[in-house]
Amino acid sequence: MAIKQLSETLINQIAAGEVIERPASAAKELIENALDAGATRIEIATAGGGKALLRVGDNGAGMEQADLELAVRRHCTSKISDTLEDIRTLGFRGEALPSIGSVAKLSIASRKPGSDGGAEIAVAGGRVLHLRPAAANPGTIVEVRDLFFATPARLKFLKTEKAEAAAISEVVKRMAIAFPRVRFVLSGSDRSTLEFPATGDDHLARMAQVLGHEFKDNAIELDAMREDVGLAGFIGVPTFNRGNSAHQYAFVNGRPVQDKLILSAIRGAYAETIPSGRYPVAVLSIRLDPALVDVNVHPAKSDVRFRDPGLVRGLIVGAIREALAREGDRAATTGADGMLRAFGPGRSSFQPAWRPSAPSAPWTSEASPSRPYQSSGTNGYGFGERPQFAFDGLATPTARAETAPVVEPVRSEEPARFPLGAARAQLHENYIVAQTDDGLVIVDQHAAHERLVFEEMRKALHSKQLSSQVLLIPEIVDLPEEDCDRLMVFADELGKLGLAIERFGPGAIAVRETPAMLGEVDAQGLIRQLADEIAEWETASGLAAKLEYVAATMACHGSVRSGRRLRPEEMNALLRQMEATPGSGQCNHGRPTYIELKLSDIERLFGRS
């Protein structure tokens, strides 16, 4: 067949298929134009999820009649000249307005500030209907009606009006975060009005408008630079997380993007601090020379390509981890809010009744018997009873299970001296209640100690070999032969963690040493779980990359268990160790290790504030 030139209308409709995928795409392009025009107020109105009506008005620079005529032609733009190496505007391709005009009914009314009058142009299905003078306020109003009426097949692929309206809301939120000096108003017959007043240079205040005021109380500021790339923004503490990644916002030179490299870096930076299936909240702004990033990857301009992606990823991961180490251990305020709601009216079945209390049983101490051992490391315990923990102040079990303890305060430790306060009680043999200078803290003892053990094991992976304990009688673990083969491949790595194993026949593993810090260990359960994990990873490189997960597994097996009675000095030792350990605000699975309740919150429960 002979090659022929496509019509201008068909060319625009093909381009529209790439640029304008849905009403939210059109909204994004029109808002970008308004921002490039220097607008400080942008009003968006929709109907039918943006399919029936999408109107964007601004108070920007405006256009003259001659500009309007060019604006609806392809590749006509005022934003770039001869190169794509120095793009400093959101739009630059000159495709948005002609693409919209080719598939919808488009009208633009505009007036330059100080001009005596405005102008208006109307386009439908790619054909200019009129271009004429018109009364208009300074700025520009773009109105799009019956989107995709000229390409009805595209309408079949759109979602419900509610879903399309929500997508437009998301676009406005992203733009609002990026430009806090601009006032945004989103309204329409298909939604409730959404308004974001300008906050000037207070970016965090704008983020609070979009992400909720809770984010402001749980945010950590980022400000980092590596070579010629700068990173700023705010991230949430690990315990302030969400059920999806929709609350992660990334901007490159002010442009909202949804880049896989950036999202992957955020996920990697929060590894082991957030539970599986949960996502951190983050707002990142990357600044770099426009020549070092390609924003012309896709017509929608939501993807970018960095000249040095490793540098950008390293900057993000390093900055977030440094911020988490600095401030990430504080408890999210949502924990206290959830506790207050739990104590709210209608939440409790408690029926007030006065009953005389029986005298409390005294605190008793009784060490539990354990296996004798020999020490091959330098832990200094020698022969005798096996220590339960390697941390100062944490010794062997201290009470019979049937004895109800009364925990007396340790007077030598005053709440004001420590961030996590002084231990005052233990509830249900698992929760430590500590008094702080301005409230109280409730600690999950198992989750907290698990994190402390894991951090010690992580240090050993990168610095030294952990102390181990030689078992007088090796523990023999029967396993399938293939599991034994897999374990023995990594015997040296496990030995560095203090777990010494060797082959005991074709279908068994002999455990001769266990990490000293784990104390009493269920060797059978630990070895079987490690064998399962190694089988899942399959390759040696897989395990080498995940040795920290092995350490986490071992830490879980060696941590102080729920149901274990602790003496006051043991509880305080745990609190002090938490204060000194980075990442202790979350367990290895990402769950919070403690919840803080301020005195003002407690007073609210009793109506005192």
PyMOL commands that set and color helices and strands:
alter all, ss='L'
color gray80, all
select helices_A, chain A and resi 8-19+23-36+48-50+65-71+96-103+152-155+161-178+203-211+213-217+245-247+260-269+290-292+309-327+333-342+415-417+445-462+481-489+491-496+516-518+523-537+540-545+547-558+568-580+599-605
alter helices_A, ss='H'
color red, helices_A
select strands_A, chain A and resi 41-47+53-58+105-111+118-124+127-134+139-145+183-188+194-196+219-226+229-236+241-242+248-252+255-257+279-280+282-287+293-294+305-306+373-375+422-427+431-436+439-444+468-478+500-503+508-515+594-598
alter strands_A, ss='S'
color yellow, strands_A
deselect
rebuild
show_as cartoon
